[in-house]
């Protein structure tokens, strides 16, 4: 099981936790450190994908000095990525991050000389070096060979696919993980209010996580040129892959209920249809629809493709009515259960937390008995043993899962309500006492 330990990074003085539970929930006030933890976990989880990208670029590998004895070039690339996530590190106090992968190998990040110095365990370093050398030799042979110019194109494509699979399988083996890491940042509605090509013309306008998110949804948009029913029908008729259509149809229903319509991106532009003839352009849709759109459509695609992901979502509740927030949690639980994915949520919403509690408590109660009618459907339940939840306060993370009651501690969920209720009670007492 992978673990992370963070010391003195941004507002976080200390945080240590397993990060392979099905769901991790982070709550706290603004600037309390929720995003710092979420981004740090995501950075560490995406190391393997960074190596895959590094190896897929011949120039980055061929420029390495021969023989290749270390991963300095790759770790410098990671340092650059770290700075893109957290900004310049020259002004920071000394910090450290230790991340242990599923196979017990580890990586350390420490501030040295104003820069994030990234160090791999000896065995992890050795395996990475061996793979880089192997891939370097492949590129050298490709340069020497005239195969690409003379061979059948289909053979070259097949060889290329085998090469990509080789990189994927070897990197997954080295790091002991086989999922795709995806970060869904807050502030998603601004993408709907810009023109279709605005982000293409200004690629550096946003931070790196938003830019990466834009790249993902730009690809995803092409899949939604028709309504969900048609997408599902096409998949049934064209794919031989094993697909959990029961979960797909559940996801379709939840997506439609959350959006209050169906999204289509065709020659007429981006629209949400309320009926076959009635629609609203996305730029004129409600802020809740705009914020939720690419969360729910991304999750739908993950379920449809049965893709295993490590998904970080910032503020999934943004601008949504409480009932839609409940359905958002159901959709997330459905994805976890149908794809063996894992999720990190940052939230300010008591409704997200109470909906999560319902899923957790249902798992404890309903999984132990046979009911004629489920209160919470099986695929919407989340085992409390597979959930961690932390409240960020005073630079520390407090575990708020009540293991005895199989829920997140309700006393920590909405403390402001107690403050408001107490103040209201005092005002009522004054009203009565003064006969107002």
PyMOL commands that set and color helices and strands:
alter all, ss='L'
color gray80, all
select helices_A, chain A and resi 34-45+47-56+58-62+72-86+122-144+147-150+153-175+189-193+198-201+208-224+228-238+245-259+282-284+287-304+322-339+350-366+378-380+384-386+410-412+415-433
alter helices_A, ss='H'
color red, helices_A
select strands_A, chain A and resi 3-9+12-18+23-28+96-100+106-112+115-120+180-184+262-266+269-273+279-281+309-314+342-347+387-393+396-399+401-402+407-408
alter strands_A, ss='S'
color yellow, strands_A
deselect
rebuild
show_as cartoon
